[in-house]
Amino acid sequence: MRTIRVFIILFLAGFNFMASQSRELDSLSAAVKLMPEDSLKCETYLKMAYLFYSGDASEMYAHKALDLAKQLNSPGLAGKAFHRLAWSYGLDEMDKKTAYLDSAAASFTKINDAYGLGNVFDTKGTILMIYGSIEESFESYQKAYDYFSSIPDEERKAGVLNNWAIAEYTGGNTQAALEKYQTALEYRLKEVPVSHIDIARLYQGMGECHRLNGNLDLAATNYLKGYEHRSAADNIGVVESMMSIASMIYEAAEKQEDTTSILALLNTYGFQSSQDLIEKSEKTRGVSDRPGLQNEIMDVKRQNYLLKGDFEAAYGLLEKQKEYQEQNKLKESSLEALADMKVRFEKDQLKIELLEEEVMNQKTQESVNMLLFSLVGLLLISLAGFLYFQNRVKSGKLELNEAHREQQIISMRSMLEGQEKERSRIARDLHDGLGNLLSSLKVNFGSLQINFDDKNSERIYGTASEMIDEACSEVRKIAHEMMPQSLRKLGLRKAVEDLVVKMDAVHEFSAELHVHGTERTFDDNTNVMLFRIIQEALNNIVKYAQAHEVSVQMVYGDEWFDLTIEDDGIGFDPHSADVEKGMGLKSIAFRTEFIGGTYDLNSRIGVGTLVTINIPLSEISEV
């Protein structure tokens, strides 16, 4: 939930920018064709790359700017072009992003441009935060803040502190985040003219921190201050402020916490109740053109229905959200709610089946008892002897089966531990051995004196250099897939997030991760097994499913940890001979049994596939 809120903040921050993007691009495209080859044309190329933000078009204009900057022999413009190129590539191309940022830093260092260096390290911090390297992002933000302090530039210092606070909040350190938000707020409040949108964004972040800390009154106060500044700017972000307060009230009511003081605070701002917040959000000018905000409003309304016990209305709203999302191609929180409802329904069905089975067993036992009481003398003695003999046979079988199972578990443990050690060794050898060797080859190759007047030599040099770069990237990719560092450093959730993000970026289907419940920290062995299960399931989807959407869901309950991997692909017959021979599904079942869980596969041709893993928390070692 915290990650979802962070990205909602980032989304709203850039919304006004996207609205005017198309008009400004059309104007710049016409103007740049008539410009001479000078610094103004270079700046125009950079502006166009910025408007495209990322992708092929952004990369093209950034390269044009870089070529012109080199032609003009301008390190400052070259640094800006390198900086923009770093934003043009996706998260799956971190090597290129960091390389361009390093080049930008080198260009700005030549001319001692503190402002340019501050922007580079601010960008680097944001990229590292999104990628999940939170600690490294802190170091970059510190450098950016120091550079802007040396100028000084209060506005840019406030911007860095805002990004830094988001990284602290994402990493779970709300106290550090609040301190940085407060310092940034002090800068913003001194600006002339006042930047209401930037101030509102800071109050929203502070509200999220207080909410996470359980201080609901302070959270509501900050949300309402953000609402006040967004209202002053006539910004549609007021909907986010109102929905944050309403959602918080419903969460508190569900936990039977007192919300009287929050409602009293709402009254001072002209709101009568939480229902009034919803109604005013729905009437906000422009909200009808914002599918994401409409979906957020429906999420909060659903909370209200569930709190009132009106499950029929809540389910009806979920169905409406699903239809709405299909029309607008949204993938937000209602999908999580539908998944929650599905999990609850399946658990209720399981309880009903167990109850029916218990009743049948009770009836059978009663019949047996009546029969036993009707037997006399010799028959009773004979039956007792038979039962005794049968019990001894069953006990012997159980002991034999248990010994056999223990032997299988020992064999499984040895094999799986051996596999993971071998993966770690190969990954380490690839990264430290072959990776360093290729890097050294790149450096030595780059130091060769090549006659670039000879086009054939230039072509050979360029091709070889590209092949070395591709080999370096492939080695790092293979090493990461064999043993992802985030699994060891940041735990299961972060490693799975990285895996899902990479799948979403690399493949044609859309992949999402949803996490519910209070997160638990498992031991390394369990983390590795669960990660391999998810990795194998996603690889099967890539190979066979032809899916458009893929959902990975982890649910932390009080007694169970539930994992589901679902796709809407072509499906298959789980009972076919080819499937039974498949090693991928056997590997999933094998690893699930190893960590004490149960495995279920549900698939139909033309519908899709659902893999369900249920593990009792009593079987999992927690750290």
C-alpha positions as CSV (number, residue, x, y, z in Angstrom):
1,M,0.0,0.0,0.0
2,R,2.9,2.4,0.8
3,T,4.4,1.8,-2.6
4,I,1.0,2.5,-4.3
5,R,0.7,5.8,-2.4
6,V,4.2,6.9,-3.4
7,F,3.5,6.4,-7.1
8,I,0.1,8.2,-6.8
9,I,2.1,11.2,-5.4
10,L,4.6,11.0,-8.3
11,F,1.7,10.5,-10.8
12,L,-0.2,13.6,-9.7
13,A,3.0,15.6,-9.6
14,G,3.5,15.2,-13.4
15,F,-0.2,15.3,-14.5
16,N,-0.3,19.0,-15.6
17,F,2.9,18.5,-17.5
18,M,1.4,15.7,-19.6
19,A,-1.7,17.7,-20.5
20,S,0.2,20.3,-22.4
21,Q,2.9,18.0,-23.8
22,S,1.4,17.5,-27.2
23,R,0.7,21.2,-28.0
24,E,4.2,22.3,-27.0
25,L,5.9,19.5,-29.0
26,D,4.0,20.5,-32.2
27,S,5.3,24.1,-31.8
28,L,8.9,23.1,-31.1
29,S,9.0,20.6,-34.0
30,A,8.1,23.3,-36.4
31,A,10.5,25.9,-34.9
32,V,13.6,23.7,-34.6
33,K,13.7,23.0,-38.4
34,L,14.3,26.8,-39.1
35,M,17.0,27.3,-36.4
36,P,20.8,27.6,-37.2
37,E,23.2,25.1,-35.6
38,D,23.8,27.0,-32.4
39,S,23.2,26.6,-28.6
40,L,19.6,27.6,-28.9
41,K,18.8,24.7,-31.2
42,C,20.7,22.4,-28.9
43,E,18.5,23.6,-26.0
44,T,15.4,23.1,-28.1
45,Y,16.4,19.5,-28.8
46,L,16.8,18.9,-25.1
47,K,13.4,20.5,-24.4
48,M,11.8,18.1,-26.9
49,A,13.6,15.1,-25.4
50,Y,12.3,16.2,-22.0
51,L,8.7,16.5,-23.3
52,F,8.9,12.9,-24.7
53,Y,10.4,12.0,-21.2
54,S,11.6,8.5,-22.3
55,G,11.5,6.0,-25.1
56,D,12.9,6.1,-28.7
57,A,11.8,9.7,-29.5
58,S,13.3,11.1,-26.3
59,E,16.5,9.2,-27.0
60,M,16.7,10.5,-30.6
61,Y,16.4,14.2,-29.7
62,A,18.8,13.8,-26.8
63,H,21.4,12.3,-29.2
64,K,20.8,15.2,-31.6
65,A,21.5,17.6,-28.7
66,L,24.6,15.6,-27.8
67,D,26.0,15.7,-31.3
68,L,25.4,19.4,-31.6
69,A,26.9,20.1,-28.2
70,K,30.1,18.2,-29.2
71,Q,30.1,20.2,-32.5
72,L,29.8,23.4,-30.5
73,N,32.5,22.1,-28.0
74,S,30.2,22.9,-25.1
75,P,30.7,20.7,-22.0
76,G,27.6,22.3,-20.3
77,L,25.3,21.4,-23.1
78,A,26.9,18.0,-23.4
79,G,26.3,17.4,-19.7
80,K,22.6,18.3,-20.2
81,A,22.4,15.9,-23.1
82,F,24.0,13.0,-21.2
83,H,21.6,13.8,-18.3
84,R,18.6,13.6,-20.6
85,L,19.8,10.4,-22.2
86,A,19.8,8.8,-18.7
87,W,16.1,9.4,-18.5
88,S,15.4,8.0,-22.0
89,Y,16.1,4.4,-21.1
90,G,14.0,2.1,-19.0
91,L,14.8,0.4,-15.6
92,D,15.9,-2.7,-17.4
93,E,18.8,-0.8,-18.9
94,M,20.4,0.4,-15.7
95,D,23.9,0.1,-17.1
96,K,23.2,2.7,-19.8
97,K,21.4,5.0,-17.4
98,T,24.2,5.0,-14.9
99,A,26.8,5.3,-17.7
100,Y,25.2,8.4,-19.1
101,L,24.8,10.0,-15.7
102,D,28.5,9.4,-15.1
103,S,29.3,11.1,-18.4
104,A,27.0,14.0,-17.5
105,A,28.9,14.3,-14.1
106,A,32.2,14.3,-15.9
107,S,31.1,17.0,-18.3
108,F,29.8,19.3,-15.6
109,T,32.9,18.7,-13.5
110,K,35.1,20.1,-16.3
111,I,33.4,23.5,-16.0
112,N,32.7,23.2,-12.2
113,D,28.9,23.5,-12.8
114,A,27.5,22.8,-9.3
115,Y,23.9,23.2,-10.6
116,G,24.4,20.6,-13.3
117,L,26.1,18.2,-10.8
118,G,23.3,18.7,-8.3
119,N,20.7,17.7,-11.0
120,V,22.7,14.7,-12.0
121,F,22.9,13.3,-8.4
122,D,19.3,14.2,-7.7
123,T,18.3,12.2,-10.8
124,K,20.6,9.3,-9.8
125,G,19.0,9.2,-6.4
126,T,15.5,9.0,-7.9
127,I,16.5,6.2,-10.3
128,L,18.2,4.2,-7.5
129,M,15.1,4.7,-5.3
130,I,12.7,3.4,-8.0
131,Y,15.1,0.5,-8.7
132,G,15.0,-0.4,-5.0
133,S,18.5,0.6,-4.0
134,I,17.3,2.8,-1.2
135,E,20.6,3.2,0.8
136,E,22.5,4.1,-2.4
137,S,19.9,6.7,-3.3
138,F,20.5,8.4,0.1
139,E,24.1,9.0,-0.8
140,S,23.2,10.5,-4.2
141,Y,20.6,12.8,-2.6
142,Q,23.2,14.0,0.0
143,K,25.6,14.9,-2.9
144,A,22.9,16.7,-4.8
145,Y,21.9,18.7,-1.6
146,D,25.5,19.6,-1.0
147,Y,26.0,20.9,-4.5
148,F,22.8,23.1,-4.4
149,S,23.8,24.3,-1.0
150,S,27.1,25.6,-2.4
151,I,25.4,27.8,-5.0
152,P,23.0,28.3,-3.0
153,D,19.7,27.4,-4.6
154,E,16.9,27.0,-2.0
155,E,14.3,26.0,-4.6
156,R,16.4,23.0,-5.8
157,K,17.3,22.1,-2.3
158,A,13.6,21.8,-1.5
159,G,13.1,19.6,-4.5
160,V,16.0,17.3,-3.5
161,L,14.6,17.1,0.1
162,N,11.2,16.2,-1.3
163,N,12.6,13.3,-3.3
164,W,14.8,12.2,-0.5
165,A,11.9,12.2,1.9
166,I,10.0,9.9,-0.5
167,A,13.0,7.5,-0.5
168,E,13.1,7.5,3.3
169,Y,9.3,6.9,3.5
170,T,9.6,4.1,0.9
171,G,12.3,2.5,3.0
172,G,10.1,2.6,6.1
173,N,12.0,5.4,7.9
174,T,9.1,7.8,8.5
175,Q,10.9,10.0,11.1
176,A,13.7,10.8,8.7
177,A,11.2,11.5,6.0
178,L,9.2,13.9,8.2
179,E,12.4,15.8,9.1
180,K,13.3,16.3,5.4
181,Y,9.7,17.2,4.5
182,Q,9.7,19.9,7.2
183,T,13.0,21.4,6.1
184,A,11.7,21.5,2.5
185,L,8.5,23.1,3.7
186,E,10.5,25.9,5.4
187,Y,12.2,26.6,2.0
188,R,8.9,26.5,0.1
189,L,7.1,28.8,2.4
190,K,9.7,31.5,1.9
191,E,9.4,31.5,-2.0
192,V,7.8,34.4,-3.8
193,P,5.4,33.7,-5.5
194,V,4.2,30.8,-3.3
195,S,4.3,27.4,-5.0
196,H,1.0,26.0,-3.8
197,I,1.3,22.7,-5.7
198,D,4.8,22.0,-4.3
199,I,3.8,22.9,-0.8
200,A,0.7,20.7,-1.1
201,R,2.8,17.8,-2.2
202,L,5.0,18.1,0.9
203,Y,1.9,18.2,3.2
204,Q,0.5,15.1,1.5
205,G,3.8,13.2,2.1
206,M,3.9,14.3,5.7
207,G,0.3,13.1,6.1
208,E,1.3,9.7,4.7
209,C,4.1,9.4,7.2
210,H,1.9,10.3,10.2
211,R,-0.7,7.9,9.0
212,L,1.9,5.1,8.9
213,N,3.0,6.0,12.4
214,G,-0.6,5.7,13.6
215,N,-0.9,9.4,14.5
216,L,-4.2,9.9,12.6
217,D,-4.9,13.5,13.9
218,L,-1.6,14.8,12.6
219,A,-2.1,12.9,9.3
220,A,-5.6,14.5,8.9
221,T,-4.1,18.0,9.7
222,N,-1.4,17.6,7.0
223,Y,-3.9,16.2,4.4
224,L,-6.1,19.2,5.0
225,K,-3.3,21.7,4.7
226,G,-2.4,20.0,1.4
227,Y,-6.1,20.3,0.4
228,E,-6.0,24.0,1.3
229,H,-3.0,24.8,-0.9
230,R,-4.4,22.7,-3.8
231,S,-7.7,24.5,-3.6
232,A,-5.8,27.8,-3.7
233,A,-4.1,26.6,-7.0
234,D,-7.4,25.2,-8.3
235,N,-5.6,21.9,-8.7
236,I,-7.5,18.6,-9.2
237,G,-5.1,17.1,-6.6
238,V,-7.7,18.1,-4.0
239,V,-9.4,14.8,-4.8
240,E,-6.3,12.9,-3.6
241,S,-6.3,14.9,-0.3
242,M,-10.0,14.3,0.4
243,M,-9.8,10.6,-0.5
244,S,-6.8,10.1,1.7
245,I,-8.7,11.5,4.7
246,A,-11.9,9.4,3.9
247,S,-9.9,6.2,3.5
248,M,-8.0,6.8,6.8
249,I,-11.3,7.4,8.6
250,Y,-12.8,4.1,7.3
251,E,-9.6,2.2,8.2
252,A,-9.7,3.6,11.8
253,A,-13.4,2.8,12.1
254,E,-12.8,-0.8,11.0
255,K,-10.2,-1.1,13.8
256,Q,-12.7,0.5,16.2
257,E,-10.5,3.6,16.8
258,D,-11.9,6.9,17.8
259,T,-12.3,9.4,14.9
260,T,-14.2,12.1,16.7
261,S,-11.3,14.6,16.6
262,I,-10.7,14.0,12.9
263,L,-14.4,14.7,12.1
264,A,-14.3,17.9,14.3
265,L,-11.2,19.0,12.3
266,L,-13.1,18.3,9.0
267,N,-15.9,20.6,10.2
268,T,-13.5,23.5,10.5
269,Y,-12.8,23.1,6.7
270,G,-16.5,23.0,5.8
271,F,-16.9,19.2,5.5
272,Q,-19.8,17.6,7.3
273,S,-18.7,13.9,7.2
274,S,-16.6,11.4,5.4
275,Q,-19.5,10.9,3.0
276,D,-19.4,14.6,2.3
277,L,-15.7,14.2,1.2
278,I,-16.7,11.5,-1.3
279,E,-19.6,13.6,-2.7
280,K,-17.4,16.7,-3.1
281,S,-14.7,14.6,-4.8
282,E,-17.2,13.3,-7.3
283,K,-18.3,16.9,-8.1
284,T,-14.8,18.3,-8.4
285,R,-14.3,20.0,-11.8
286,G,-12.3,17.8,-14.2
287,V,-12.6,14.5,-12.3
288,S,-14.8,13.0,-15.0
289,D,-11.8,13.2,-17.3
290,R,-9.5,11.4,-14.8
291,P,-10.1,7.6,-14.9
292,G,-7.5,7.1,-12.2
293,L,-9.1,9.5,-9.7
294,Q,-12.5,8.1,-10.4
295,N,-11.2,4.6,-9.7
296,E,-9.7,5.9,-6.4
297,I,-13.1,7.4,-5.4
298,M,-14.8,4.1,-6.0
299,D,-12.2,2.3,-3.9
300,V,-13.0,4.6,-0.9
301,K,-16.8,4.1,-1.5
302,R,-16.2,0.4,-1.4
303,Q,-14.5,0.8,2.0
304,N,-17.6,2.6,3.3
305,Y,-19.9,-0.2,2.1
306,L,-17.8,-2.9,3.7
307,L,-17.6,-0.9,7.0
308,K,-21.4,-0.7,7.0
309,G,-21.7,-4.4,6.2
310,D,-23.4,-3.8,2.9
311,F,-21.5,-6.5,1.1
312,E,-23.9,-6.7,-1.8
313,A,-23.3,-3.0,-2.6
314,A,-19.6,-3.5,-2.2
315,Y,-19.5,-6.4,-4.6
316,G,-21.7,-4.5,-7.1
317,L,-19.2,-1.6,-7.0
318,L,-16.3,-4.0,-7.5
319,E,-18.1,-5.4,-10.6
320,K,-18.6,-1.8,-11.8
321,Q,-14.9,-1.0,-11.2
322,K,-13.9,-4.1,-13.2
323,E,-16.0,-3.0,-16.1
324,Y,-14.7,0.5,-15.8
325,Q,-11.1,-0.6,-15.7
326,E,-11.6,-2.8,-18.8
327,Q,-12.9,0.3,-20.6
328,N,-10.1,2.6,-19.5
329,K,-7.4,-0.1,-19.2
330,L,-6.7,0.7,-15.5
331,K,-4.7,-1.5,-13.2
332,E,-5.2,0.0,-9.8
333,S,-6.4,-1.0,-6.4
334,S,-9.8,-2.4,-7.3
335,L,-8.0,-5.4,-8.9
336,E,-6.5,-6.0,-5.5
337,A,-9.9,-5.8,-3.9
338,L,-11.3,-8.3,-6.4
339,A,-8.4,-10.6,-5.6
340,D,-9.1,-10.2,-1.9
341,M,-12.7,-11.1,-2.4
342,K,-11.8,-14.1,-4.4
343,V,-9.4,-15.4,-1.7
344,R,-12.1,-14.9,0.9
345,F,-14.7,-16.7,-1.2
346,E,-12.3,-19.7,-1.8
347,K,-11.5,-19.9,2.0
348,D,-15.3,-19.8,2.8
349,Q,-15.9,-22.6,0.3
350,L,-13.1,-24.6,1.9
351,K,-14.7,-24.2,5.4
352,I,-18.0,-25.4,4.0
353,E,-16.4,-28.5,2.5
354,L,-14.6,-29.3,5.7
355,L,-17.9,-28.8,7.7
356,E,-19.8,-31.2,5.3
357,E,-17.0,-33.7,5.6
358,E,-17.1,-33.5,9.4
359,V,-20.9,-34.1,9.5
360,M,-20.6,-37.1,7.2
361,N,-17.8,-38.5,9.4
362,Q,-20.0,-38.0,12.4
363,K,-22.9,-39.8,10.8
364,T,-20.7,-42.7,9.8
365,Q,-19.2,-43.0,13.2
366,E,-22.7,-43.1,14.8
367,S,-23.7,-46.0,12.4
368,V,-20.6,-47.9,13.3
369,N,-21.2,-47.4,17.0
370,M,-24.8,-48.7,16.7
371,L,-23.5,-51.8,14.9
372,L,-20.8,-52.4,17.5
373,F,-23.3,-52.2,20.3
374,S,-25.4,-54.9,18.6
375,L,-22.6,-57.3,18.4
376,V,-22.3,-59.9,21.2
377,G,-19.7,-62.0,22.9
378,L,-17.6,-63.8,20.4
379,L,-18.2,-61.2,17.6
380,L,-17.0,-58.4,19.9
381,I,-13.9,-60.3,20.9
382,S,-13.1,-61.2,17.2
383,L,-13.7,-57.6,16.1
384,A,-11.5,-56.3,18.9
385,G,-8.7,-58.7,17.8
386,F,-9.1,-57.7,14.2
387,L,-9.0,-53.9,15.0
388,Y,-5.9,-54.5,17.1
389,F,-4.2,-56.3,14.2
390,Q,-5.3,-53.7,11.7
391,N,-4.0,-50.9,13.9
392,R,-0.6,-52.6,14.1
393,V,-0.5,-52.9,10.4
394,K,-1.5,-49.3,9.9
395,S,1.0,-48.2,12.5
396,G,3.7,-50.1,10.7
397,K,2.8,-48.6,7.3
398,L,2.7,-45.1,8.9
399,E,6.1,-45.6,10.4
400,L,7.4,-46.9,7.1
401,N,5.9,-44.0,5.1
402,E,7.2,-41.5,7.6
403,A,10.7,-42.9,7.4
404,H,10.4,-42.8,3.6
405,R,9.2,-39.2,3.7
406,E,12.0,-38.2,6.0
407,Q,14.5,-39.7,3.6
408,Q,12.9,-37.8,0.7
409,I,13.0,-34.6,2.6
410,I,16.7,-35.1,3.4
411,S,17.4,-35.9,-0.3
412,M,15.3,-32.8,-1.4
413,R,17.1,-30.6,1.1
414,S,20.6,-31.8,-0.1
415,M,19.7,-31.4,-3.7
416,L,18.1,-27.9,-3.4
417,E,20.8,-26.6,-1.2
418,G,23.4,-27.9,-3.6
419,Q,21.5,-26.2,-6.5
420,E,21.4,-22.8,-4.7
421,K,25.1,-23.0,-3.7
422,E,26.0,-23.8,-7.3
423,R,23.8,-21.0,-8.6
424,S,25.5,-18.6,-6.1
425,R,28.9,-19.8,-7.2
426,I,28.2,-19.5,-10.9
427,A,26.6,-16.1,-10.4
428,R,29.6,-14.9,-8.4
429,D,32.1,-16.3,-10.9
430,L,30.2,-14.7,-13.8
431,H,30.1,-11.3,-12.1
432,D,33.5,-11.3,-10.5
433,G,35.4,-13.3,-13.0
434,L,34.0,-13.0,-16.5
435,G,32.4,-9.6,-15.8
436,N,35.7,-8.1,-14.6
437,L,37.5,-9.7,-17.5
438,L,35.1,-8.2,-20.0
439,S,35.3,-4.8,-18.3
440,S,39.1,-5.0,-18.5
441,L,38.8,-5.9,-22.1
442,K,36.6,-2.9,-22.7
443,V,39.1,-0.6,-21.1
444,N,42.1,-2.1,-23.0
445,F,40.2,-2.1,-26.2
446,G,39.2,1.5,-25.8
447,S,42.9,2.5,-25.3
448,L,43.8,1.2,-28.7
449,Q,44.9,3.9,-31.2
450,I,42.4,3.4,-34.0
451,N,42.6,5.4,-37.3
452,F,39.0,6.6,-37.5
453,D,39.7,8.1,-40.9
454,D,39.6,4.5,-42.1
455,K,35.8,3.8,-42.2
456,N,36.5,0.0,-42.2
457,S,38.5,0.4,-38.9
458,E,35.9,2.6,-37.4
459,R,33.1,0.1,-38.3
460,I,35.1,-2.8,-36.8
461,Y,35.9,-0.8,-33.7
462,G,32.3,0.2,-33.2
463,T,30.9,-3.3,-33.7
464,A,33.4,-4.9,-31.3
465,S,32.8,-2.2,-28.7
466,E,29.0,-2.9,-28.9
467,M,29.5,-6.6,-28.7
468,I,31.6,-6.2,-25.5
469,D,28.9,-4.0,-24.0
470,E,26.3,-6.5,-24.9
471,A,28.4,-9.3,-23.4
472,C,28.8,-7.3,-20.2
473,S,25.1,-6.7,-19.9
474,E,24.2,-10.3,-20.6
475,V,26.7,-11.6,-18.0
476,R,25.2,-9.2,-15.4
477,K,21.7,-10.2,-16.4
478,I,22.5,-14.0,-16.1
479,A,24.2,-13.5,-12.8
480,H,21.3,-11.5,-11.4
481,E,18.7,-14.1,-12.6
482,M,20.7,-16.9,-11.0
483,M,21.0,-15.1,-7.6
484,P,19.3,-11.7,-7.4
485,Q,21.1,-9.4,-4.9
486,S,17.9,-7.8,-3.8
487,L,16.8,-11.2,-2.3
488,R,19.7,-11.3,0.1
489,K,19.8,-7.6,0.8
490,L,16.2,-6.4,0.8
491,G,14.1,-9.6,1.2
492,L,11.5,-11.5,-0.7
493,R,9.1,-8.7,-1.5
494,K,11.7,-6.5,-3.1
495,A,13.2,-9.4,-5.1
496,V,9.7,-10.3,-6.4
497,E,9.0,-6.6,-7.2
498,D,12.2,-6.4,-9.3
499,L,11.4,-9.7,-11.0
500,V,7.8,-8.6,-11.9
501,V,8.9,-5.1,-13.0
502,K,11.5,-6.8,-15.3
503,M,8.9,-9.2,-16.7
504,D,6.6,-6.3,-17.3
505,A,9.3,-4.2,-19.1
506,V,10.8,-7.0,-21.2
507,H,7.8,-9.1,-22.3
508,E,4.6,-8.2,-24.1
509,F,2.2,-9.0,-21.3
510,S,1.4,-6.6,-18.4
511,A,2.7,-7.9,-15.0
512,E,1.7,-6.7,-11.5
513,L,2.5,-7.6,-7.9
514,H,0.0,-7.2,-5.1
515,V,0.9,-7.7,-1.4
516,H,-1.8,-7.8,1.3
517,G,-1.6,-8.1,5.1
518,T,1.3,-7.4,7.5
519,E,4.5,-8.4,5.9
520,R,6.6,-11.1,7.6
521,T,10.4,-11.6,7.4
522,F,11.2,-15.3,6.5
523,D,14.5,-17.1,6.7
524,D,16.8,-17.2,3.7
525,N,15.9,-20.8,2.7
526,T,12.2,-20.0,2.6
527,N,12.8,-16.8,0.7
528,V,14.9,-18.6,-1.9
529,M,12.3,-21.4,-2.4
530,L,9.4,-18.9,-2.8
531,F,11.4,-16.8,-5.2
532,R,12.3,-19.8,-7.3
533,I,8.6,-20.9,-7.4
534,I,7.5,-17.5,-8.7
535,Q,10.4,-17.3,-11.1
536,E,9.6,-20.8,-12.5
537,A,5.9,-19.9,-12.8
538,L,6.6,-16.7,-14.7
539,N,9.1,-18.5,-17.0
540,N,6.3,-21.0,-17.8
541,I,4.0,-18.1,-18.7
542,V,6.7,-16.5,-20.9
543,K,7.2,-19.8,-22.7
544,Y,3.7,-21.1,-23.2
545,A,0.8,-18.9,-21.9
546,Q,0.7,-16.1,-24.6
547,A,-0.8,-14.0,-21.9
548,H,-1.8,-10.3,-21.9
549,E,-2.0,-9.8,-18.2
550,V,-0.2,-11.5,-15.3
551,S,-0.8,-11.0,-11.6
552,V,1.4,-12.2,-8.7
553,Q,-0.3,-11.9,-5.3
554,M,1.2,-12.5,-1.8
555,V,-1.2,-12.5,1.2
556,Y,0.2,-12.5,4.8
557,G,-2.5,-13.8,7.1
558,D,-2.5,-14.6,10.8
559,E,-1.9,-18.3,10.3
560,W,-1.2,-18.7,6.5
561,F,1.0,-17.3,3.8
562,D,-0.8,-17.5,0.4
563,L,0.8,-17.0,-3.0
564,T,-1.0,-16.9,-6.3
565,I,0.3,-16.5,-9.9
566,E,-2.4,-15.9,-12.4
567,D,-2.5,-15.2,-16.2
568,D,-5.2,-14.8,-18.8
569,G,-3.3,-16.9,-21.4
570,I,-4.4,-19.8,-23.6
571,G,-4.5,-22.3,-20.7
572,F,-4.0,-26.0,-20.9
573,D,-5.3,-29.4,-19.7
574,P,-3.6,-30.1,-16.3
575,H,-4.2,-33.8,-16.7
576,S,-2.6,-34.2,-20.1
577,A,0.5,-36.5,-20.4
578,D,2.7,-33.7,-21.7
579,V,2.0,-31.5,-18.6
580,E,2.6,-34.4,-16.2
581,K,6.1,-34.8,-17.8
582,G,6.9,-31.1,-17.5
583,M,9.8,-30.3,-15.1
584,G,8.7,-26.7,-14.4
585,L,5.5,-27.7,-12.6
586,K,7.2,-30.6,-10.9
587,S,9.9,-28.1,-9.6
588,I,7.1,-25.9,-8.2
589,A,5.4,-28.8,-6.5
590,F,8.8,-30.1,-5.2
591,R,9.8,-26.8,-3.7
592,T,6.3,-26.2,-2.2
593,E,6.4,-29.5,-0.4
594,F,10.0,-28.8,0.8
595,I,8.8,-25.7,2.8
596,G,5.7,-27.4,4.2
597,G,3.1,-25.9,1.8
598,T,0.4,-27.2,-0.5
599,Y,0.2,-26.6,-4.2
600,D,-2.8,-26.3,-6.5
601,L,-3.0,-25.8,-10.2
602,N,-6.2,-24.7,-11.9
603,S,-6.2,-24.1,-15.7
604,R,-8.6,-24.3,-18.6
605,I,-7.9,-24.0,-22.3
606,G,-8.8,-20.6,-23.5
607,V,-9.3,-19.1,-20.0
608,G,-5.9,-19.0,-18.3
609,T,-4.0,-20.5,-15.4
610,L,-4.0,-20.0,-11.7
611,V,-1.2,-21.4,-9.5
612,T,-2.0,-21.3,-5.7
613,I,0.5,-22.0,-2.9
614,N,-0.7,-22.1,0.7
615,I,1.9,-22.4,3.5
616,P,1.0,-22.5,7.3
617,L,3.2,-19.9,9.1
618,S,3.9,-22.6,11.7
619,E,6.0,-24.3,9.0
620,I,8.1,-21.2,8.2
621,S,11.0,-20.0,10.2
622,E,10.8,-16.2,10.7
623,V,13.7,-13.9,11.2
